[in-house]
């Protein structure tokens, strides 16, 4: 491999030569030529070679900078997920299933930001202008000062944004954009990567904020290269079941705020309305106590949230029993069943097990282990738990119960909704107050014996 040659640079006029001399032939200065070592070794076409860049300014870790300014749109649930509002020069990527309401939510957000004083441009690559206007009329947003355009050519879009310099530009969607310097069809990996890179670079260079809509795969992951998620500052997922009116906006990455923060919306005829108290809404359709029904006190981001876990255990007519899960991790359900059988002697062989998180909610934290075990045992023993009881705790493979974080916030939310009893692991910082009776369990065997009279 060829070695990069050393060059000599005049410190006065920056002229370069291949050998040292006492006098610069360009500017005539004496003793100004110094040797400059190459940045990397190897051929110039494959490495950085001898060309040097500019030195960037370095600061100490103790340097203090003001937090980035934020603009709140007035939709509290949307602002919460963004970390308190929109940050200038930020790039936001929103993903969700087709028809879940991404365009509806972003049109409402665009109108809210425009009414808050921002200059907003909405560019649609999937729908005609008439369709977007029709949606705006249905949502009573036709008078909002939002500029609308329909285009898929990335060069034309960037030219328009560079001339108008909006505070916020919404691109719906990134899969429909195409760059004329990339030889591939719109929606391909190369096109999506190029479009996301150009839009993100534009946001950082001009100070405008960019919101991009992304499609998802059948597995629920963002379609296209994963590098797109690393390019942007914030990644939001819009979740929900078509059979339920609830929609969850979840932050899975946020450089300007907490991750796993959620905003809860309800789909109505007039668009998406905010849900200020999602716990009460998720439990509003909960009827009389029934076997297999348990209320779990969870935490989503910084928000405590109460949801109902429903389990059904029935004899299986098949040689291989079914394990069906909606809204929770199927692998963790298998672990809970194995712990119940190995450590507590409660078999589930020959039994079909169905687990559902009511309301279309999706729970991912390990603190739901004890609530899932309680729902399974309640369904198996056909014994309902008291209606004023919440359950939370993590189960270890040894059968022990481990305390979880933010127990006080979970109990506070439960007290607010009228619950008076809680079953939780030993340890932790939670204390009984305001008439909340706490049942602390050291392990799963004790929990089974005290609550269900078995073990």
N, C-alpha and C positions, 0 to 999 in steps of 0.2 A: 504494500500500500504506500502510495506516495506521501511524503511528509510535507506538511505545510511550510512554506518558506518564511524565513524571518524578514521583516521589512523594517525600514528606518523612516521615521516621521519627523518632520520639522515642527518644533514646538511653537514656532512663530506663525507660519502660514499653513500648516497641516499638509504640506506637500510630502509625498511618499517616494522613496527610492529603494533599490534592492541592495545598496551597499552604503557604508558610512562614509562621510566626507566632512571636512572641517567647515565648509561653507555651503549654504543652501543655494543651489543654482536657480531657484525660483524667486526668492525674496532677497538674496544676497546677504543674509545675516550669518554671522560666524558663531560656531559652537552651539547651534540650536537643534542639531539633528541627534535624535536618541533612538535606541533600538526598541522596537515594540514587538513583544512576543505574541504569537498567534493565540486565539482563544481556544482552538481545538486542533488536534492532529488529524491529518487525512486529506483526501481530495476536497477541493473547494466546492464541487458539486454535491458532495454527500455530507459535508460537515460545515460548521460555521466559518472555518478557515481563518484568515488573518483579519478580516473586517471586524472592527470593534464598534460597540454601541455606546450609548451615553450612560453614565453612572447615575443611578437613581438615588434619591434622597433617603437616608435611613434615619429612623427615630427610635427613641427608647421605649420600652414597654410601659414606662411610667408616664409617657406623654398623655395628656388629657385632651379629649376631643368631645365636642358637644354631640349628643345623640342626634341621629338623622331626623329632620322634621317630618312630621306625618300629617296627612290630610284624611280626616274621617269623613265617610260619605253619609253617615247618619243611619245606615243599616247596621245596628249593633252587632248582629251575628256575623256579618261579613267583615266588619272592622276587627272583631275579636280574632278571627282566624288569621287575618293579615298581621296580627300582633299589635293592633291599636290604630291602624290606618295605613294608607298608601304611602310608601317611601319613594321620593324622586329617584330616577335612574334605575329603578328596580325592574326585574324581569320576572313575571309570574306565569306559571304554566298550570292550567286547570284541565283535569282529565275526568272522564266519566262515561258511562254507558250511553249508547245512542238513545235519544228521546228522554233522558233523565231530567233535562231542564237546564243544561249548561247555558245555552243561548238566552233563555229566559232570564236566568239569574244575572248574567253579564249585562244584558240590556237594562235590567233594573239598576244594577250597580253603576253602569255608565250614566244613566239619567241622574242617579243620586250624586255622583261625583260632579257632574256638570252643574247641578243645582247648588252644589257646595262651592262653586266658583272655579272649577278646573276647566280647561279647554280639552274636550274629549272628542276623539275620532273613533268611529266604529267601522271597521272594514270587514265585510263578509265575503268569504270565498265559496260558500256553500249555498247561499240563498240569494235571490234577487232582491233589489231594493224594495220592491212592492211587498214582498213577504215580510221583510223586517219592519216596514212601516205598518203593516196590518197587525203585527204582533204588538208594536208600540201602541197602537190605538186600542187594542184589546186590554192592554195593561194600563191604559190612561197615562201614557208617557209621551204622547205625540208632541206636546208643547215643550218638552225638555230640550235645552240647547246642545244637542248632540249632533255632530256632523257625521253623515253616513256615506259610505262608498262600497261598491262591489268590485273586487279586483283580485286576481290571483298571481299576477306578474310581480315578483318581488322587487325588481328594479323600479317599476312604476310606483309601487307602494312606498319604498324608501325615499324616492324622489318627492312624492307628495308629503310624506311626514317631515322631510328635511325642509321643505318650503313652509309648511304650516306650523311646525314645531309645537305639537300639542303637549299638554301635560300628561295625558293618558291616551294610549292607542290600544284598541282591542282588536285582535286578529282572530277571526273565526272561520277556519281553523288552520293550524300549522300544516296539516296534511294536504291541504289544497294549494299551498303556496308552491311556486316553482321558480327557480333561478335559471336564467338563460345561459349561465356559464357551466352548468352541470348537465351532463348528458345522461339523463334518466327521467323516468316519468314522475309526475307529482305523486307524493305519498311514499316514494321509495326512501330507503335509509339515507342515501346520499342527499336527496332533496330536503328531507326533514332536518338533517344535521346542518346543511348549508343555510337553510332559512332561519333556523333557531340561532345559529351563530351570528348571522348578519343582523337580525333583529335585536339580539342581546347586546351586540357591539354598538348598535345605534343608540340603545337606551343608555349605555355607560358614557357614550361620547357626547350626547346632546342634553342629557338630564331628563328626557321624557321617560315615562314609565310605560312598559309594554305588558299587556296581558294576552296570552296565547291559549287557545283551546286545543287540546290534544285528544285524539281517539284512544280507546283502550282495546286490548285483545280479548279473546274469549276467556282468558284466565283472569281478567280484571287488571292487568298490568298496562302501563303506558305503551302504546304502539310506537315502533321506531327504535332507534338506538338509545341505550341507557345513558349515553353521554349527554343527551339533551337535558336530563334531570340534573346533571352536574353543571351545565352551563348557566341555568337560571338561578335566581335567588330564592324563589318560593315555588313549591309544588303542592297543589291542592287536588284532592280527589272529591268528586261529587258523587255520593253514594245514595242508594235507596232501592227499595223493591217496587216494581211497577204496581203491585197490588196494595201498597200502602201509600198514604198521602205524605208521609214524612220523608224528608231529604236531609242528608248529613253532609256538610262541607267540612272535610278533614284536612288539616295541614300535616303533610308527611315530611316536609322540609321547609325551613324558614330561617334565613340568615338574619332576619330582623325581629324575630319573635320566637315564642315557644313552639315546638313541634307537637304533634298529636292533639292540638287544639281543635275543637269542633264548633261548628255553628249549625243550629237546627232550624230547618224551614219546613213549612207545610204547604203542599201544592194545593192551590185553590183555583177557582175559575178566573180570578183576577191576578194570577201569577203566584209567586212564592212569597208567603208571608212569614215573618220571623216568629219564632217560638221562644218567648222570654223565659219560660219555666219548662224545659223539656221533660224533667222528671215527672211532673204532674201530668203532662200530656201522654207520656209513654205508659203511665199507670192508670189513665182515665178509663180505659176499657176493661180493667181488671175487675172481674166479678167476685163472687163469693169464694172463699178459700177452697181450693180443690187439690187433690193429690197431684204431685208433680209440679206445682207452681211455687216458685221461690222468688223473692225480691232481692236483687243484688245491688249493693251500694258500690258503684264504681267511680273511677276518676278518668275523665277524658281531657287530656291536656292540663289545664288549671281548673277545670269545672267538675264538680261532683255531679254524678248522674245516676239516678235509680232506674233500673230496668227489670222487667220480669223475665225470668228464665222458666221455660216450660219443658217438662220431660214426660215421655210416655214409654213405659216398659210393658211389653206383652209377649206371650209365648210365640215362638217362631215356628211357622209351618215348614220352614226350609232347613236343610242340613247346615247351611251357613247363615247364622243370624245376621240381620241387617244392623248397620250403624249409620244413621242418617243425622247430619248436623246442619243447621242453618244459623249463621251469625256467629259461629265460634270455630275454633280450630279442631278439626277431626282427629288429628294426632294427639292432642291433649285430652280429648275425651277417651281415647283408647288407654292413655296413661292412667286416668282417674279410675276407669273400670278395672285395670290391672291392680292398682293399689287397693281398691276395695276388696278384691278377691284374695290377694296375697296377704295383706296385713290385717284385714278385718274378717276374713272368712265368709264374705258375702258373694256368692257366684252370680254371674250374669250369663253363663253358658246356656244356650237354648232359648235366649230371650232377645227379641228385637228391641233396640234402643233408639229412640228419637229424641233429639234435643233441638229446641228452637229459642231464639232470642226474640221476644215479642216486639212488634212495631217496626220490624225491618232494621233494627239496630245491629251493629257489628261490634262485638266485644273481643279485645285481644289481650288484655292484661291478665297475668297469672292470679290476681286477687279473686278472680271468679271461680277458682278451683273448688272452694268449699261450698259455694252456692250451687255449683253444678252437681257436686256429690250429694248435697241435700235434696236437690230436685230428683235425682235418680233414685235415691233411697225412698223419698216420699212417694214416687210413682210405683216403685217395686213393692213397698209395704202397704200401699193404698191408704196412707195416713197423711193428712194435710197439716202443714205447719200453721201456727197461729197467724192470723192476717196482719198483725201489727209487728212483725219480726222481719228484720233485714239480716242478710248473711254475707260475709266476705272473709277471705283468707286464702293463703297459698298452701298447697299440699305438697310435701316432699315425697320422694320415692320410698323413704323409710316409714311413711305413715304419719310423720309429724306435721304439725301446723306451724307455719311461719308467719309472723306479723307482716303487714304491708304498710306502705307509706300513706300519709295523709288520712289517717284514721279519724282524726278530729273533724276534718271537712266532710267525710262520708257520714259520720254520725250527725253532724249539724244539719246536713241536707235531709237525712231521714227524720230527724225531729221536726223539721219544718213541714214535712208532709204528713205528720201525725203518727209516725211509727214510735213505739215505746220500748221495743226490745231489739237487741242486736246479738248475734252469735258471731264471735270473732276469735282468733288465736290468742293465746297467752302472750304477754309481753306487749311491747309497743307503748305509745304515749297516750293512748285514749283513756279518758277517765269518765266515769258515770256522772252525768249532770243533767239538770232540767228534766228529771224524771225518766231518763233513759236507762233501762236495766240492761247491763252487759253480762252475757254468759261467755266466759273465757274458756276455751278448750285447749288442753295441752297437745292432744294428738287426735287422729281420726277415729281411733277405737273408742276413746272417751266420748267423742261427739256422737258416734253411732249409738252407744249405750245410753247416754243421757237423753238424747232427743227422740230416738226411735225405740228405745228399750231393747236393743239387741247388741250383739258384739261377741 
